[in-house]
Amino acid sequence: MFEAMYGLTLLAALLAVGCSPAGVDDSPGIWAQFRGPDGRGIAAESKLPHHWTPEEGIRWRTLLPDGISQPIVSTDRIFAAGGKDIEDKTFSRVVLGLDAATGDILWETDILTGPREKLHYKFSSVAMASPATDGETIFAYFGPRLAALTRDGEVLWNEAIDPEYWNQSRYGAVSSPVLVEDKVLILRDLEHGGGASEGLRSWLAAYSQQDGSLIWKTEWTGTCCSYVTPTLAEHEDGTTQVLVTSSPSIKSFDLETGAELWTIDYPSVQVVPSSSLIGDLFIASGAVHDRLTAGFRLIGSGADTQIEELWSITKAVPEIASPVVYNGILYQVTEAGVASAINAETGKPLKRWRLEPGPYRASMIAGDGKIFAMSARGTVSVWRPEAPFEMLGTNHLPVDTGPYLAMAAAEDCLLLRSRRALYCVDGIEVEAAVEAPAM
């Protein structure tokens, strides 16, 4: 069945008409936001490892404050968020700058200090939202506060944008900031048990990159429990839509004004995996409850956009891990470790197989002709997307630094984050590749 993938390497080019993500730098050595260039999870690197062991193929390991967000990369610097206990029973939320070549911590800057928040879920953290950078400035979001820092860790501004966040949140700030034009976009969807019964509202807001001032804020009711990072769709007419997948709908907002443009049904509950946009094909994938993956065609722009549902599936749908679309194929993995390959244009299942036991919560990434899926146990499965399908490696990391929940790419290096450490993996040479077991 996987042979049906032949010829689909052209699909990305065929789809690249109509609309596209509003881009950031996609050069090697750049992973500037959650899920990297354009938020797609695809690395520009031409050399990524596929085999290593806990003892071999790891260039460096650096212990970090607690956190589960993706690190970001800007050439010679890596930036990460974390949280740690300090004196007087208080807790600090920090941003760190690291040397990409050595892993040395160059600086650590406090953004918010106060009482430790109550975490309602064992995989939650006060540092779940990934930072974002334009190459010169780093933007970090911790729920109550949004801050901007220089590459050397100097605070440019630090604004209280949602002081009551932790009193209204169940799982914490997961949605990462998105940079576009002169704006920083922040999504805050309401949560069950987190204020909906008190008349609170979900919101999407744009803040000035220059000084953190509010540009616009749009509030609404009727959605709940979305932990996605917004997706940008840039159109040929110069307009940009901000797409938000929630429960039970997908909403679009105008980038310049925040006005809601359109809404379509998406009957899933507690949406965590972020969506993908490839040309005019928008794919919403997964949820913790009432799981669904669906593909939509977006035709036109603004409030006149026509939305056509192309396909939907309910089997082997991810709960937490964001999927990746690579060469026209959607790859996704369930929390239990069932991986699948799906024709992104038609929704046709191409192959399904079982990885080592999970849970799988890290967003998948792709690059250098490889797909990567990482379990919380530190097992990283790597496979080649071209037919005939090959499993290139099933690799393990040390187990002494806690669950593994984030991946990113630096130049010639795979970045793997556990709760208490960051690893730069450059791999070791290996010859054998094995065919993946079919389900």
Residue pairs with C-beta under 8 A, 6 or more apart in sequence:
1 349
1 350
1 351
2 341
2 350
2 351
2 387
2 388
2 389
3 387
3 388
4 343
4 348
4 350
5 329
5 341
5 343
5 350
5 385
5 386
5 387
6 387
8 327
8 328
8 329
8 343
9 327
9 328
9 386
10 328
11 327
11 328
11 344
11 345
12 278
12 279
12 327
12 328
14 279
15 278
15 279
15 280
15 281
15 328
15 345
16 278
16 279
17 279
17 280
18 235
18 236
18 279
18 280
18 298
18 299
19 233
19 234
19 235
19 236
19 241
19 277
19 279
19 280
19 298
19 301
20 38
20 233
20 234
20 277
20 279
21 38
21 39
21 40
21 231
21 232
21 233
21 234
21 277
22 38
22 180
22 181
22 232
22 233
22 234
22 240
22 255
23 37
23 38
23 234
24 30
24 32
24 33
24 37
24 38
24 134
24 179
25 32
25 37
25 135
26 36
26 37
26 38
26 44
27 44
28 44
28 45
28 46
28 411
29 45
29 73
29 74
29 75
29 76
29 100
29 410
29 411
30 36
30 37
30 44
30 73
30 74
30 75
30 135
31 37
31 43
31 70
31 71
31 72
31 73
31 408
31 409
31 410
31 415
32 72
32 73
32 74
32 132
32 133
32 134
32 135
32 179
33 39
33 72
33 130
33 131
33 132
33 133
33 176
33 177
33 178
33 179
34 69
34 70
34 72
34 129
34 130
34 132
34 176
34 229
34 274
34 363
35 41
35 70
35 229
35 274
35 322
35 363
35 365
36 42
36 43
36 365
36 408
36 409
37 43
37 44
38 232
39 178
39 229
39 231
39 232
39 274
40 276
40 277
40 278
40 324
40 325
41 276
41 322
41 323
41 324
41 363
41 364
41 365
41 366
42 324
42 326
42 365
42 366
42 367
43 365
43 366
43 367
43 368
43 409
44 367
45 367
45 368
45 409
45 410
45 411
45 412
45 413
46 368
47 368
47 412
48 367
48 368
48 370
48 372
48 409
48 412
48 414
48 427
49 57
49 382
49 414
49 425
49 426
49 427
49 428
50 370
50 382
50 392
50 393
50 395
50 427
50 430
51 57
51 382
51 392
51 393
51 395
51 427
51 428
51 429
51 430
52 58
52 393
52 395
52 425
52 426
52 427
52 428
53 395
53 396
53 428
54 396
54 397
54 398
56 428
57 425
57 426
57 427
57 428
58 397
58 423
58 424
58 425
58 426
59 103
59 413
59 424
59 425
59 426
60 102
60 103
60 423
60 424
61 103
61 398
61 421
61 422
61 423
61 424
62 98
62 103
62 104
62 105
62 421
62 422
63 401
63 420
63 421
64 80
64 82
64 96
64 417
64 420
64 421
64 422
65 82
65 83
65 84
65 92
65 94
65 96
65 127
65 420
66 82
66 83
66 84
66 125
66 126
66 127
66 419
66 420
67 80
67 81
67 82
67 83
67 125
67 126
67 127
67 128
67 417
67 419
68 123
68 125
68 127
68 128
68 403
68 405
68 406
68 417
68 419
69 80
69 81
69 125
69 127
69 128
69 129
69 130
69 131
69 176
69 406
69 417
70 130
70 176
70 363
70 406
70 407
70 408
70 417
71 78
71 79
71 80
71 98
71 130
71 406
71 408
71 415
71 417
71 422
72 78
72 79
72 80
72 130
72 131
72 132
72 133
72 138
72 408
73 79
73 100
73 408
73 409
73 410
73 411
73 415
74 133
74 135
74 151
75 100
75 135
75 411
76 99
76 100
76 101
77 97
77 98
77 99
77 100
77 106
77 151
78 97
78 98
78 99
78 100
78 103
78 410
78 415
78 422
79 95
79 96
79 97
79 98
79 131
79 133
79 138
80 95
80 96
80 98
80 131
80 417
80 422
81 93
81 94
81 95
81 96
81 127
81 129
81 130
81 131
81 140
81 142
82 93
82 94
82 96
82 127
83 91
83 92
83 93
83 94
83 125
83 126
83 127
84 91
84 92
84 94
85 91
85 92
85 116
86 92
86 113
89 115
90 113
90 114
90 115
90 116
91 113
91 114
91 115
91 116
91 117
91 126
92 110
92 112
92 113
93 110
93 111
93 112
93 113
93 126
93 127
93 142
93 145
94 108
94 109
94 110
94 111
95 108
95 109
95 111
95 131
95 138
95 140
95 147
95 149
95 153
96 105
96 107
96 108
96 109
97 105
97 106
97 107
97 108
97 138
97 151
97 152
97 153
98 104
98 105
98 106
98 422
99 106
100 410
100 411
100 413
100 424
103 422
103 424
106 152
106 153
107 152
107 153
108 153
109 149
109 153
109 154
109 155
111 140
111 142
111 145
111 147
111 155
111 158
112 142
112 144
112 145
116 126
117 126
117 166
117 172
118 166
119 125
119 126
119 172
120 170
120 171
121 170
121 171
123 361
123 376
123 403
123 405
124 171
124 172
125 172
125 419
126 142
126 143
126 172
127 142
128 172
128 173
128 174
129 140
129 141
129 142
129 143
129 173
129 174
129 175
129 176
129 177
130 176
130 177
130 406
131 138
131 139
131 140
131 141
131 176
131 177
132 138
132 139
132 176
132 177
132 178
132 179
132 184
133 139
133 179
134 179
134 209
136 150
136 151
137 148
137 149
137 150
137 151
137 156
137 209
138 148
138 149
138 150
138 151
139 146
139 147
139 148
139 149
139 177
139 179
139 184
139 209
140 146
140 147
140 148
140 149
140 177
141 147
141 173
141 176
141 177
141 186
142 173
143 162
143 165
143 166
143 169
143 172
143 173
144 160
144 161
144 162
144 163
144 164
144 165
144 166
145 158
145 159
145 160
145 161
146 158
146 159
146 161
146 177
146 184
146 186
146 207
146 212
147 155
147 156
147 157
147 158
147 159
147 212
148 155
148 156
148 157
148 158
148 209
148 212
149 155
149 156
150 156
157 211
157 212
158 212
159 207
159 212
159 213
161 186
161 205
161 207
161 212
161 214
162 188
165 173
165 188
166 172
168 190
168 191
168 194
168 195
168 200
169 191
169 194
170 191
170 192
170 193
170 194
171 191
171 227
174 227
174 272
175 186
175 187
175 188
175 189
175 226
175 227
175 228
175 229
175 230
176 229
177 184
177 185
177 186
178 184
178 185
178 229
178 230
178 232
178 242
179 185
179 209
180 232
180 240
180 255
181 255
182 208
182 209
182 210
183 206
183 207
183 208
183 209
183 215
183 255
184 206
184 207
184 208
184 209
184 212
185 204
185 205
185 206
185 230
185 242
186 204
186 205
186 207
187 203
187 204
187 226
187 228
187 229
187 230
187 244
188 202
188 203
188 204
188 205
189 202
189 223
189 224
189 225
189 226
189 227
189 244
189 246
190 196
190 200
190 201
190 202
190 223
190 224
190 225
191 224
191 225
192 224
192 225
194 200
196 224
201 219
201 220
201 221
202 219
202 220
202 221
202 223
202 224
202 226
202 246
203 217
203 218
203 219
203 220
204 217
204 218
204 230
204 242
204 244
204 253
204 258
205 214
205 215
205 216
205 217
205 218
205 258
206 214
206 215
206 216
206 217
206 255
206 258
207 213
207 214
207 215
208 214
208 215
216 257
216 258
217 258
218 253
218 258
218 259
218 260
220 251
220 260
222 249
223 246
223 247
223 248
223 249
223 251
224 246
224 247
224 269
224 270
225 246
225 247
225 269
225 270
225 271
226 244
226 245
226 246
226 247
226 270
226 271
227 270
227 271
227 272
228 244
228 245
228 246
228 271
228 272
228 273
228 274
228 275
229 274
230 242
230 243
230 244
231 242
231 243
231 244
231 245
231 274
231 275
231 276
231 277
231 282
232 240
232 241
232 242
232 243
232 255
232 277
233 240
233 241
233 243
233 252
233 277
233 282
233 298
234 240
235 241
235 301
235 302
236 301
237 301
239 254
239 255
239 256
239 301
239 302
240 254
240 255
240 256
241 252
241 253
241 254
241 255
241 261
241 301
241 302
241 305
242 252
242 253
242 254
242 255
243 250
243 251
243 252
243 275
243 277
243 282
244 250
244 251
244 252
244 253
245 266
245 271
245 274
245 275
245 284
246 266
246 271
247 266
247 268
247 269
247 270
247 271
247 287
248 265
248 266
248 267
248 268
248 269
249 263
249 264
249 265
249 266
250 263
250 264
250 265
250 266
250 275
250 282
250 284
250 296
251 260
251 262
251 263
252 260
252 261
252 262
252 263
252 305
253 259
253 260
253 261
254 261
254 302
261 302
261 303
261 305
262 303
262 305
262 307
264 296
264 307
264 309
266 284
266 292
266 294
267 290
267 292
268 284
268 286
268 287
268 289
268 290
268 291
268 292
269 287
269 288
269 289
269 290
270 287
270 288
270 289
271 284
271 286
271 287
271 288
272 286
272 287
272 288
272 319
272 320
272 322
273 285
273 286
273 287
273 318
273 319
273 320
273 321
273 322
273 323
273 332
273 363
274 322
274 363
275 282
275 283
275 284
275 285
276 282
276 283
276 285
276 323
276 324
276 325
276 330
277 283
278 325
278 328
278 344
280 297
280 298
280 299
281 295
281 296
281 297
281 298
281 310
281 344
281 345
282 295
282 296
282 297
282 298
283 293
283 294
283 295
283 296
283 323
283 325
283 330
283 344
284 292
284 293
284 294
284 296
285 293
285 317
285 318
285 322
285 323
285 330
285 332
286 292
286 293
286 317
286 318
286 319
286 320
286 321
286 322
286 323
286 332
287 317
287 319
288 319
288 320
291 314
291 317
291 318
291 319
292 312
292 313
292 314
292 317
293 312
293 313
293 314
293 317
293 318
293 323
293 330
293 332
293 342
294 309
294 310
294 311
294 312
294 313
295 309
295 310
295 311
295 312
295 344
295 345
295 347
296 307
296 308
296 309
296 310
297 306
297 307
297 308
297 310
298 305
298 306
298 307
299 305
299 306
299 307
299 308
300 306
310 345
310 346
310 347
311 346
311 347
312 347
313 342
313 347
313 349
315 349
316 332
316 334
316 338
316 339
316 340
316 349
316 352
317 332
317 334
318 332
318 333
318 334
318 335
318 360
319 334
319 335
320 335
320 359
320 360
320 361
321 332
321 333
321 335
321 360
321 361
321 362
321 363
321 364
321 373
322 363
322 364
323 330
323 331
323 332
323 333
323 364
324 330
324 331
324 363
324 364
324 365
324 366
324 371
325 331
325 344
326 366
326 371
326 385
327 385
327 386
328 343
328 344
328 345
329 341
329 342
329 343
329 344
329 350
329 385
330 341
330 342
330 343
330 344
331 339
331 340
331 341
331 342
331 364
331 366
331 371
331 373
331 385
332 339
332 340
332 342
332 364
333 339
333 340
333 355
333 360
333 364
333 373
334 358
334 360
335 358
335 359
335 360
335 361
336 357
336 358
336 359
336 360
337 354
337 355
337 356
337 357
337 358
337 359
337 360
337 375
338 352
338 353
338 354
338 355
338 439
339 352
339 353
339 354
339 355
339 373
339 381
339 436
340 349
340 351
340 352
340 353
341 349
341 350
341 351
341 352
341 385
341 389
342 348
342 349
342 350
343 350
351 389
351 436
351 438
352 438
352 439
353 436
353 437
353 438
353 439
354 437
354 439
355 373
355 375
355 379
355 381
355 394
356 375
356 377
356 379
356 381
356 394
357 375
357 377
358 375
358 376
358 377
359 375
359 376
360 373
360 374
360 375
360 376
361 376
361 403
361 405
362 373
362 374
362 375
362 376
362 404
362 405
362 406
362 407
363 406
363 407
364 371
364 372
364 373
364 407
365 371
365 372
365 407
365 408
365 409
366 372
366 385
367 409
369 384
369 385
369 386
370 382
370 383
370 384
370 385
370 392
371 382
371 383
371 384
371 385
372 380
372 381
372 382
372 407
372 414
373 380
373 381
374 380
374 381
374 404
374 407
374 416
375 404
376 403
376 404
376 405
377 399
377 403
377 404
378 396
378 397
378 398
378 399
378 404
378 416
378 418
379 394
379 395
379 396
379 397
380 393
380 394
380 395
380 396
380 397
380 407
380 414
380 416
381 391
381 393
381 394
381 395
382 391
382 392
382 393
382 394
382 395
383 389
383 390
383 391
383 392
383 436
384 390
384 391
384 392
384 433
388 435
389 435
389 436
390 433
390 434
390 435
390 436
391 433
391 434
391 435
391 436
392 433
393 430
393 433
397 404
397 416
397 418
397 423
401 418
401 419
401 420
401 421
402 418
402 419
402 420
402 421
403 418
403 419
404 416
404 417
404 418
405 417
405 418
405 419
406 416
406 417
407 414
407 415
407 416
407 417
408 415
408 417
409 415
410 424
412 426
413 424
413 425
413 426
414 424
414 425
414 426
414 427
415 422
415 423
415 424
415 425
416 422
416 423
416 425
417 423
